Amino acid sequence: MYSDIVPVAALAARGLDVGQNYTVGVLSKPVGLASTRMGQLCGMFQGVNALLDYQAAKQPEARKYMASNRTRDVSGTFHTFDSYAEAVDVYRHRPHTITEFAELDAYIGGGESGGRELAYDVQGDFLDVGRYLDGEPECVGRLVDGNPLAKRVHFVVALSAVSNVKNTVVMARSGRLVALIDWLEAQGVRCQVTGIVSHESTYLEVIAKHFDEPLQVTDLSVMAHPDFLRRVVFRFCEYSQTCPSGYGRARAFAKAFRVDQHASEYTNEYTVFLGNNYGASIPASFDYLQAELTGMLAGELDRRTVVAMQ
């Protein structure tokens, strides 16, 4: 969890709200980030449903500039749903309808052992006598799809986007992000996914998946969905004392905090910072990410962090 960026000690003790799976408070003083302001609302949530539960109980109505519940624009390029309620209903009950991704087909090598799944070929690690006597040409087995070095990856994802970014572009990034994490988890590489919004209105952190949790691709799709930002995150912003009419500037990670100071201290853990520069090519950015992670996890690249779409 990246709550050391805005530590609980920096939140005003009066009004600090600590509940099951969340901590919410008002920043009592700037904490050194380029974008923080005294009085802004901060929240750390353990899961997307924790944030939705919190808003149902404590942020039930749109406030201030009311954008969280604004009617979908005529062009249909900003919002995906017609209201906050419709978005939350889909996130709660039909998240599979917004979950679309193409499975990746590639293998991460390296390590002393190939994994737990068995594959056969004309060459490999051991001879299967039964297949050999049956005349099968592919009678040599090897173990695949493993993670012998127990490596893991923490994805830190910027959820912000400037207003002219179309919802279809945000959805395209969502699909590639889910595909990448699904690909890693399928090979035994455990992932944690933290979504972050950091600007002068709000600091918000949502952990969509912990390392030790099974993968729920729908949770990732909800967190990375355009209306999660433009309705759910906006609703949180509307309860902040420092919320401006534009709901805050979509700051790049490098302008909000030093990414090299927040990489993992563990030798088997890698950190991916996924920024919000939607002007970059999404396919090229994720192809780069996949290639970098393949090299790092296979031991071919000596690198602890990788930054994409900065």
matplotlib code that plots the C-alpha trace (Angstrom):
import matplotlib.pyplot as plt

x = [0.0, 1.3, -0.3, 3.2, 2.9, 0.1, 0.7, -2.2, -0.1, -0.5, -4.3, -6.2, -7.0, -10.4, -12.8, -10.5, -12.7, -11.3, -13.6, -13.5, -11.3, -10.9, -9.3, -10.6, -9.4, -8.6, -5.0, -3.8, -0.7, 1.0, 3.2, 5.8, 3.9, 3.7, -0.1, -1.2, -3.0, -4.1, -7.7, -7.9, -9.8, -7.7, -8.9, -7.3, -9.6, -9.0, -10.9, -13.3, -16.4, -15.0, -15.1, -18.6, -19.8, -18.4, -20.1, -23.4, -23.2, -21.5, -21.5, -24.9, -25.6, -23.7, -22.4, -20.7, -20.5, -22.6, -20.5, -20.6, -24.3, -24.4, -26.4, -24.3, -23.0, -24.6, -21.5, -21.2, -17.5, -17.1, -19.4, -20.4, -23.5, -26.3, -26.0, -23.9, -26.6, -26.5, -22.7, -22.7, -25.4, -23.3, -20.2, -22.0, -24.2, -23.0, -19.3, -18.8, -20.6, -17.6, -14.9, -13.4, -9.8, -7.9, -5.8, -2.0, -0.1, 3.6, 5.9, 8.2, 11.3, 14.1, 14.6, 15.5, 12.1, 9.6, 6.4, 3.5, 1.9, 3.1, 3.7, 5.1, 7.3, 10.1, 12.6, 12.5, 13.5, 12.4, 11.1, 7.6, 8.1, 4.3, 4.0, 7.3, 6.0, 2.7, 4.6, 3.8, 6.4, 6.0, 7.0, 9.4, 7.9, 8.8, 7.1, 5.8, 3.8, 5.7, 7.2, 10.1, 11.7, 8.5, 8.6, 5.7, 4.6, 3.0, 1.0, 0.5, -2.1, -2.9, -6.7, -6.9, -7.5, -7.9, -11.4, -10.7, -9.7, -12.6, -14.2, -13.3, -9.6, -9.8, -11.6, -8.8, -6.2, -8.4, -8.6, -4.8, -4.2, -6.5, -4.9, -1.4, -2.3, -4.3, -1.2, 1.1, -1.2, -1.7, 2.1, 2.2, 3.4, 1.3, 0.2, -1.0, -2.9, -3.3, -5.2, -4.2, -5.7, -3.4, -4.1, -5.0, -8.6, -8.1, -5.7, -7.4, -5.9, -7.8, -6.2, -8.2, -6.1, -3.7, -0.8, -2.4, -5.9, -7.2, -7.6, -11.0, -10.7, -14.0, -12.6, -9.8, -12.2, -14.3, -11.3, -10.0, -13.4, -13.9, -17.0, -15.1, -13.1, -15.8, -18.6, -17.2, -13.9, -15.7, -18.2, -15.4, -13.9, -17.2, -16.8, -13.4, -13.0, -10.5, -12.5, -12.3, -14.8, -12.5, -12.2, -8.4, -5.5, -4.7, -1.1, 1.6, 3.2, 6.6, 5.0, 3.1, 5.9, 9.3, 8.5, 12.0, 11.4, 8.3, 9.7, 9.6, 12.2, 11.9, 14.3, 11.6, 9.1, 8.9, 6.9, 5.1, 4.0, 1.2, 0.7, -2.1, -0.4, -3.2, -1.4, 0.9, 0.0, -1.8, -0.9, 2.8, 2.9, 1.6, 3.7, 6.7, 5.4, 5.1, 8.5, 10.1, 8.3, 9.3, 13.0, 12.9, 11.0, 13.2, 16.3, 17.5, 17.0, 18.5, 15.7, 13.4, 10.8, 9.3, 7.2, 4.8, 2.4, 4.1]
y = [0.0, 3.5, 5.3, 6.4, 9.0, 10.7, 9.1, 8.9, 11.2, 14.0, 13.8, 16.0, 13.9, 15.7, 14.1, 11.2, 8.3, 4.8, 1.9, -1.5, -1.5, 2.3, 5.4, 8.8, 12.2, 15.8, 16.8, 19.0, 20.2, 19.7, 16.6, 17.6, 16.4, 18.9, 18.7, 18.5, 21.2, 21.7, 20.7, 18.3, 15.0, 11.8, 8.2, 4.8, 1.9, -1.8, -2.8, -1.1, -2.3, -0.7, 2.7, 2.0, 0.9, 4.1, 6.3, 4.6, 5.3, 8.7, 10.3, 9.4, 12.6, 14.7, 18.0, 21.2, 21.1, 17.9, 16.3, 12.9, 12.6, 14.8, 13.5, 11.8, 14.2, 14.3, 13.1, 10.1, 10.4, 11.5, 9.4, 5.8, 5.6, 8.1, 8.5, 7.7, 5.2, 3.3, 3.1, 1.8, -0.7, -2.1, -2.2, -4.0, -6.5, -6.7, -6.0, -8.7, -6.4, -4.0, -6.6, -7.2, -8.2, -10.5, -13.2, -12.9, -15.9, -15.8, -17.6, -16.1, -18.2, -18.2, -19.9, -23.4, -25.0, -24.4, -24.6, -26.9, -27.4, -30.3, -29.9, -32.3, -31.8, -33.5, -32.2, -31.2, -32.3, -35.9, -38.8, -40.1, -43.8, -44.5, -41.9, -43.2, -46.8, -45.6, -44.0, -40.5, -38.1, -35.5, -37.8, -35.5, -33.5, -30.2, -28.2, -24.8, -21.8, -21.5, -18.8, -20.6, -17.5, -16.4, -13.0, -10.6, -7.3, -4.3, -2.2, 1.5, 2.9, 6.6, 6.8, 10.4, 11.6, 15.0, 15.9, 15.5, 11.9, 9.8, 7.0, 4.6, 5.4, 4.8, 1.5, 0.5, 1.0, -0.9, -4.0, -4.0, -3.6, -6.5, -8.7, -8.0, -8.9, -11.9, -13.1, -12.7, -14.4, -17.3, -18.0, -17.8, -14.2, -12.7, -9.1, -6.3, -3.4, 0.0, 2.8, 6.4, 9.8, 12.6, 16.3, 19.5, 18.3, 14.7, 12.0, 8.7, 5.2, 2.0, -1.4, -3.5, -6.6, -7.7, -10.1, -12.9, -12.6, -14.6, -12.6, -11.1, -9.5, -7.7, -5.7, -4.5, -3.6, -1.5, 0.4, 1.2, 2.0, 5.7, 6.2, 5.0, 8.2, 10.4, 9.4, 7.5, 9.4, 12.7, 11.9, 11.6, 14.9, 16.7, 16.1, 17.8, 21.4, 22.0, 20.7, 23.2, 23.4, 21.3, 18.6, 18.9, 18.6, 15.1, 15.1, 12.8, 10.5, 12.3, 15.6, 14.2, 12.2, 10.6, 7.1, 5.9, 6.6, 4.3, 1.2, -2.0, -2.8, -6.6, -8.2, -10.4, -7.6, -5.3, -2.1, -0.9, 2.8, 3.2, 6.9, 8.8, 10.1, 9.0, 10.8, 7.9, 4.9, 2.4, -0.7, 0.3, 1.2, -2.2, -4.1, -2.3, -3.1, -6.8, -7.0, -5.2, -7.5, -10.6, -9.6, -8.6, -11.6, -14.0, -12.4, -10.9, -7.3, -5.9, -3.4, -2.8, -0.5, 0.3, 3.3, 3.5, 6.1, 8.7]
z = [0.0, -0.8, 2.1, 3.1, 0.3, 2.4, 5.9, 8.4, 10.6, 8.1, 8.4, 10.9, 13.9, 14.2, 11.8, 10.9, 9.8, 10.1, 9.3, 7.9, 4.8, 4.7, 6.1, 5.2, 6.5, 5.7, 5.0, 7.9, 6.0, 2.6, 2.7, 0.1, -3.0, -5.9, -5.8, -2.2, -0.3, 3.3, 3.6, 0.7, 1.2, 1.4, 1.3, 1.3, 0.4, 0.5, -2.7, -5.1, -3.2, 0.0, -1.8, -3.2, 0.3, 1.8, -0.7, -0.3, 3.5, 3.6, 0.2, -1.1, -3.1, -5.6, -4.2, -5.3, -9.0, -9.3, -12.1, -10.6, -11.5, -14.6, -17.6, -20.2, -22.8, -26.3, -28.0, -25.7, -25.5, -21.8, -19.7, -20.4, -18.2, -17.8, -14.1, -11.0, -9.9, -13.2, -13.1, -9.5, -10.4, -13.2, -11.0, -8.3, -10.2, -13.9, -14.0, -16.6, -19.1, -19.0, -18.8, -22.3, -23.0, -25.3, -23.5, -24.1, -25.3, -24.3, -21.8, -19.2, -18.9, -16.3, -12.9, -11.8, -12.5, -15.3, -13.2, -12.4, -15.8, -18.0, -21.8, -24.4, -27.3, -29.3, -26.8, -23.2, -19.7, -19.4, -21.5, -21.0, -21.6, -22.1, -24.8, -26.4, -26.5, -28.0, -30.9, -29.9, -31.6, -28.8, -25.9, -24.1, -21.2, -19.5, -16.8, -17.9, -16.6, -13.4, -11.2, -9.6, -8.2, -6.5, -8.2, -8.0, -9.6, -8.0, -10.5, -9.4, -11.8, -12.3, -12.6, -13.7, -17.2, -18.7, -19.9, -23.6, -23.3, -24.8, -22.8, -25.6, -25.1, -21.3, -22.1, -24.4, -21.7, -19.3, -21.6, -22.0, -18.3, -17.4, -20.1, -18.8, -15.2, -16.3, -18.3, -15.3, -12.8, -15.2, -15.0, -11.2, -10.9, -8.1, -8.7, -6.6, -8.2, -6.6, -8.3, -7.4, -7.9, -6.6, -7.2, -5.4, -4.8, -3.6, -2.7, -3.3, -3.2, -4.1, -3.9, -6.4, -5.8, -3.1, -3.8, -1.8, -3.3, -6.3, -9.5, -10.1, -13.5, -13.0, -10.1, -12.3, -15.1, -12.7, -11.3, -14.7, -16.2, -17.4, -15.2, -12.1, -12.5, -13.8, -11.4, -8.4, -8.0, -8.9, -6.1, -3.6, -4.9, -4.4, -0.6, -0.5, 0.7, -2.1, -5.0, -7.9, -10.8, -13.0, -10.2, -10.1, -12.5, -13.9, -12.7, -14.1, -11.6, -12.1, -11.1, -8.1, -6.5, -7.1, -8.4, -7.6, -3.9, -3.9, -5.5, -3.6, -1.0, -1.7, -4.2, -5.7, -6.2, -9.2, -9.5, -12.6, -12.7, -15.3, -15.9, -17.6, -20.7, -23.1, -25.9, -26.1, -28.1, -25.8, -27.8, -28.1, -24.4, -23.3, -25.8, -24.2, -20.7, -21.6, -23.1, -20.1, -17.6, -19.5, -19.4, -15.7, -14.5, -16.5, -15.1, -18.3, -17.3, -14.1, -13.3, -10.3, -11.8, -15.2, -16.1, -19.0, -20.4, -18.1]

ax = plt.figure().add_subplot(projection="3d")
ax.plot(x, y, z, "-o")
ax.set_aspect("equal")
plt.show()
